[in-house]
Structure formats: C-alpha cells, structure tokens
Amino acid sequence: MSKHLERDLESLERLLLSQASIVEEMIQKASRALREIRPELVGEVMHCEELVNEREVQIEEHCLKILALHQPVAVDLRRTATILKINNDLERIADLAVNIAERAQSLSDHGGLSVPETFDRMVRVTVAMVRTALDALVSLDVDIARDVCLRDDEVDDLNREVIDEMHHVMRFQPELIEAAVYVFSASRYIERIADHATNIAEDVIYLVDGEITRHKNDLDPMAQEH
C-alpha cells in the first residue's frame, strides 16, 4: 500500500468515527427527549441531522476519490467498500433518531404516560452495540463484531416487552392510546437502529475475513432447523 493511500484511508476513518460520535449523541438526546418529555432536545437532534447529512456526502466523496485515484485492491478495496456501507448505516441511524425525536415532540402534547424502564434498557444496549461495532472497526476485532451481532436478539426481546407493555396500556387506559402508540413507534425505531449496528458489525467481519455473513442463517437450511 502506498503512503498516500494509507494516509487517505486513515483520514477517511477519522471522518467516519467523528460521524459516529454525532449519531450516537443523536440517539441519546432523542431518547432523553422521549423519556423526560423534553421537547427542547428535539431541535438539537434536528440540527445534528443536518450535519450528519453533510458529512455523509463528504465521506462518500472521499471514498469515491480513493477508488478513482488509488484503485485499491484486496483488503484496501474491502476497507473502502466497508466505510461506504457503514457511512450509509450511520446516516440511516441518524434518520431513525430524528423519528424518535418527532415521537418525543408528539408525546409532549399527550401527557400522562411514562416511558417504561424497559425502553431505557433497550436504548442502553443499542447505543452500546453501535459504539462497540465501531470499536471493532478500529481494532479490526472479529470477535467483538460477532458479539454485537449476538446482542441484536437481546434488543428484539426488549422491544417485544415494550410493545407488550404498550398493548396493556391501550387495553386498560384507552385515554392513553395515542401516547402509547408514540412509545410503541419509538421502540421500533430503536430496534431498527440495533439492526443497523448489526450491519456495521457484519461489515467489519467482511473487512477482516472477507466473509459476507449478512442473511447467512436465512440461506442455511441447517441453521433454520435450530
């Protein structure tokens, strides 16, 4: 690898990690806005989205420049392709954080419903998944990446718990149905963020091992039997 290519790839990874930091902050603020009924945080999340969108384009342009100028091969090509894919996942996560913030704004107009503690646990696990997936990228640690993939089931279970709690609210407190729907939606958005964190972890596995693990269980008849 040339020194120029290595320098450009390192600069690109720094941009990606800076983007990830902003996105993680968006998840935290959107979730706090929902949990604490703090509509003022919604505006902060929206402002961050503008920055994320600008940086997504910047990162993509850097990737395309590297592909055009350096024509990387083997692991360097996988590294560039992985950053492109992770960049897209981070932008999608930012969009989902905005969706959560919008639900927080709506919930502030329909008081009387406390966000369940299960939702907070779900957020903590999901944010940790995003952070750990990026740590796996930095350290090129496949074991850490695989652990992120395993935690997706935990988030799915917590999401079902939140949905069950909201169904209970809807049944016995009909005056809170609309508020419960907002929490229900926010929980689904967190679950989708966890899916994107899993995508990032799978991309790290691809980068290190050259193995495409996405949908692997869906295609493996032996895995479907268990």
C-alpha positions as MATLAB code, in Angstrom:
seq = 'MSKHLERDLESLERLLLSQASIVEEMIQKASRALREIRPELVGEVMHCEELVNEREVQIEEHCLKILALHQPVAVDLRRTATILKINNDLERIADLAVNIAERAQSLSDHGGLSVPETFDRMVRVTVAMVRTALDALVSLDVDIARDVCLRDDEVDDLNREVIDEMHHVMRFQPELIEAAVYVFSASRYIERIADHATNIAEDVIYLVDGEITRHKNDLDPMAQEH';
ca = [
       0.000    0.000    0.000;
       1.301    3.470   -0.885;
       1.774    6.054    1.838;
      -0.736    8.321    0.126;
      -3.411    5.615    0.142;
      -2.762    4.787    3.792;
      -2.960    8.463    4.717;
      -6.233    8.917    2.832;
      -7.784    5.807    4.382;
      -6.788    6.895    7.888;
      -8.276   10.340    7.272;
     -11.445    8.689    5.990;
     -11.763    6.518    9.085;
     -11.349    9.560   11.323;
     -14.213   11.253    9.497;
     -16.350    8.153    9.900;
     -15.663    7.904   13.636;
     -16.482   11.586   14.083;
     -19.751   10.955   12.258;
     -20.481    8.006   14.536;
     -19.962   10.190   17.604;
     -22.562   12.684   16.365;
     -25.021    9.910   15.550;
     -24.609    8.331   18.986;
     -25.313   11.714   20.588;
     -28.469   11.995   18.475;
     -29.766    8.650   19.757;
     -29.098    9.680   23.350;
     -30.760   13.083   23.004;
     -33.796   11.738   21.146;
     -34.296    9.049   23.774;
     -33.953   11.564   26.612;
     -36.451   13.839   24.912;
     -38.924   10.972   24.867;
     -38.231    9.697   28.369;
     -38.040   13.069   30.145;
     -40.591   14.906   27.937;
     -38.021   17.494   26.874;
     -39.119   18.921   23.533;
     -36.199   21.393   23.553;
     -33.894   18.448   22.773;
     -35.815   17.764   19.575;
     -34.374   20.878   17.943;
     -30.856   19.777   18.865;
     -31.422   16.405   17.221;
     -32.719   18.096   14.057;
     -29.663   20.345   13.945;
     -27.364   17.323   14.230;
     -29.156   15.654   11.327;
     -28.143   18.483    9.010;
     -24.508   17.995    9.996;
     -24.746   14.219    9.544;
     -26.198   14.635    6.056;
     -23.385   16.982    5.056;
     -20.731   14.629    6.395;
     -22.324   11.602    4.745;
     -21.824   13.245    1.355;
     -18.280   14.279    2.306;
     -17.342   10.731    3.342;
     -18.870    9.240    0.199;
     -16.947   11.698   -1.966;
     -13.724   10.757   -0.164;
     -14.407    7.066   -0.798;
     -15.040    7.665   -4.495;
     -11.879    9.770   -4.728;
      -9.839    6.932   -3.212;
     -11.362    4.414   -5.620;
     -10.628    6.658   -8.611;
      -7.138    7.825   -7.689;
      -5.645    4.806   -5.931;
      -7.624    1.915   -7.448;
      -7.216   -0.152   -4.263;
      -7.309   -3.943   -4.360;
      -7.785   -6.784   -1.879;
      -8.069   -5.616    1.749;
      -7.753   -1.924    0.827;
     -10.694   -2.246   -1.549;
     -12.706   -4.025    1.163;
     -11.737   -1.296    3.620;
     -13.036    1.438    1.308;
     -16.222   -0.505    0.498;
     -16.820   -1.157    4.196;
     -16.536    2.520    5.048;
     -19.008    3.346    2.277;
     -21.527    0.867    3.684;
     -21.036    1.939    7.305;
     -21.422    5.564    6.265;
     -24.837    4.714    4.857;
     -25.837    2.812    8.015;
     -24.871    5.779   10.189;
     -26.979    8.132    8.088;
     -29.939    5.768    8.411;
     -29.429    5.605   12.185;
     -29.479    9.411   12.292;
     -32.799    9.384   10.410;
     -34.232    6.960   12.959;
     -33.028    9.188   15.809;
     -34.949   12.049   14.191;
     -38.036    9.833   14.038;
     -37.701    9.150   17.770;
     -37.330   12.880   18.454;
     -40.510   13.552   16.478;
     -42.343   10.983   18.608;
     -41.000   12.751   21.692;
     -42.429   16.022   20.426;
     -45.817   14.371   19.891;
     -45.707   12.662   23.279;
     -45.109   16.014   24.987;
     -48.569   17.023   23.772;
     -50.151   13.901   25.301;
     -49.052   13.705   28.942;
     -49.840   11.024   31.469;
     -47.743    8.159   30.116;
     -44.311    7.312   31.488;
     -41.860    5.640   29.152;
     -41.209    2.140   30.571;
     -37.835    1.298   32.089;
     -37.541   -1.475   29.530;
     -37.228    1.199   26.848;
     -34.251    2.727   28.688;
     -32.564   -0.678   28.844;
     -33.192   -1.119   25.155;
     -31.572    2.229   24.385;
     -28.524    1.417   26.519;
     -27.967   -1.914   24.790;
     -28.486   -0.406   21.342;
     -26.114    2.525   21.892;
     -23.523    0.078   23.222;
     -23.970   -2.019   20.071;
     -23.319    0.980   17.826;
     -20.277    2.023   19.847;
     -18.859   -1.490   20.038;
     -19.355   -2.101   16.315;
     -17.236    0.968   15.592;
     -14.659   -0.184   18.159;
     -14.490   -3.464   16.250;
     -13.767   -1.484   13.087;
     -10.926    0.441   14.714;
      -9.359   -2.663   16.261;
     -10.301   -4.991   13.381;
     -11.592   -7.399   16.020;
     -13.916  -10.018   14.570;
     -14.797  -11.453   17.993;
     -16.107   -8.090   19.170;
     -18.077   -7.708   15.932;
     -19.668  -11.137   16.344;
     -20.656  -10.248   19.917;
     -22.512   -7.200   18.580;
     -24.455   -9.451   16.216;
     -25.460  -11.706   19.108;
     -26.796   -8.760   21.134;
     -29.367   -7.994   18.460;
     -31.567  -10.761   19.874;
     -31.495   -9.038   23.272;
     -32.813   -5.828   21.728;
     -35.528   -7.773   19.901;
     -36.645   -9.293   23.215;
     -36.719   -5.892   24.915;
     -38.685   -4.432   22.029;
     -41.315   -7.151   22.465;
     -41.521   -6.306   26.175;
     -42.112   -2.623   25.421;
     -44.775   -3.496   22.863;
     -46.490   -5.807   25.343;
     -46.495   -3.042   27.955;
     -47.987   -0.573   25.487;
     -50.671   -3.084   24.495;
     -51.570   -3.376   28.169;
     -51.835    0.416   28.448;
     -54.043    0.591   25.370;
     -56.368   -2.066   26.737;
     -56.845   -0.688   30.245;
     -56.202    3.044   29.765;
     -57.834    3.968   26.459;
     -57.262    7.661   27.105;
     -53.525    6.948   26.665;
     -53.797    5.040   23.399;
     -52.296    7.815   21.293;
     -49.385    8.332   23.691;
     -48.779    4.581   23.816;
     -48.583    4.477   20.025;
     -45.794    7.085   20.100;
     -43.779    4.986   22.567;
     -44.547    1.876   20.525;
     -43.154    3.581   17.400;
     -40.055    4.860   19.186;
     -39.295    1.365   20.439;
     -39.498    0.015   16.900;
     -37.077    2.715   15.751;
     -34.577    1.722   18.448;
     -34.906   -1.898   17.319;
     -34.108   -0.822   13.766;
     -31.050    1.112   14.984;
     -29.830   -2.120   16.549;
     -30.278   -3.790   13.163;
     -28.033   -1.167   11.603;
     -25.449   -1.690   14.352;
     -25.531   -5.377   13.443;
     -24.997   -4.450    9.790;
     -21.912   -2.453   10.786;
     -20.557   -5.400   12.772;
     -21.150   -7.718    9.824;
     -19.303   -5.280    7.577;
     -16.319   -5.425    9.950;
     -16.347   -9.223    9.691;
     -16.346   -8.867    5.913;
     -13.448   -6.407    6.075;
     -11.266   -8.664    8.217;
     -12.213  -12.132    6.971;
     -13.689  -11.416    3.556;
     -16.787  -13.289    4.753;
     -20.265  -11.975    3.957;
     -22.356  -13.030    6.969;
     -25.489  -10.994    6.264;
     -28.529  -13.262    5.716;
     -26.299  -16.283    6.227;
     -28.765  -18.026    8.546;
     -31.597  -17.298    6.131;
     -29.746  -19.183    3.411;
     -28.507  -22.056    5.567;
     -31.142  -24.809    5.862;
     -29.256  -26.363    8.775;
     -29.416  -23.056   10.718;
     -33.146  -22.796   10.113;
     -33.718  -26.159   11.787;
     -32.337  -24.880   15.112;
];
